[in-house]
Amino acid sequence: MIKVLIFGCGYHGRAAFRKCLRANKNFHVEAWLDSDKKKIGKKLFNTNIYNPKNIKLLSFDKIILCGRNIKSQLQQIPKNYKDKILYWGKSEIQPSISQIKMRELKTKQILAKVVNLLNKNEVNYWVDRSGLLSLIRDNRISLLSDFDISFNKNDISKVIKIFKKNKSFDVFKGFIKKKNKIYPQLYIKSKNNLLNFEHAIIDFIFYDFKKNFIYQYDNKKKSIPIKFLEEFIVFKYKNIKLIIPKRYKEYLKYLYGYNYGKKKEFWENNLRIKNKILFLKKY
């Protein structure tokens, strides 16, 4: 049996943990490594979370690195441990067929209710980024970490008012504080055992519309030419009618490059920024 550490308790790290469980006796997760001070000293799946700086205190054979932040993780591992690293790409952490089906069903159930509420309250939206990519590339809605839906920032108050505590899913509302400005955040999460499969998440993104560009209102680095979002069409996913950009192919090329249809084993989030979370709580 190989004793492993998994770097990162997020979406990709949790996928690696489930993969280790499916590998029966081949892998045993001894501990997590994570640089998030809020997680250090706690447990996930009944497994301790340690600061990477304390790696020398742990007994293990290999360290699993996966997901979008491998470069950052690698910098935090002492040089004398480099030969112990296992790089797990998309194929290594791919969920099982049953896990994919369960998460797909959960995502579909939540998305149908979300779209129904938006239509009922006459709120304009479009399927964006990870949501649009998974929809067009795979005709699925749950293969990525979340499903993005975008809005004009002028509708923030209205959207937040619509989505309150619901028996079918959990609604999380919070704020990000950056440069003395506070930006509301909102996402919806399914109710299920996280150890069995990843929560289905619908993430709401708000944009500030300008003359030639729109900007993610809490991250000015994420600017998009408005020409991609001047017209929209209806895309039918099973029995759900979704609003997507009419020029979605060009839009996806702009967001992810010409090979947006091809899945990469390793990738990184070039627009990732560190935000200070002021608070995040469930309704």
Secondary structure, DSSP 8 states (H G I E B T S, - for coil): -EEEEEE--SHHHHHHHHHHHHTTTSEEEEEEE---TTTTT-EETTEEEE-GGGGGGS--SEEEEESS-HHHHHHTS-GGGGGGEEEE-HHHH---HHHHHHHHHHHHHHHHHHHHHHHHTT---EEEHHHHHHHHHHS-SSSSS-EEEEEEGGGHHHHHHH----SSEEEEEEEEEETTEEEEEEEEEE-S-TTTS---EEEEEEEEE-SSEEEETTEEEEEEEGGGGS-EEEEEETTEEEEEETTHHHHHHHHH-TTTTS--SS---TT----EEEEEEE-
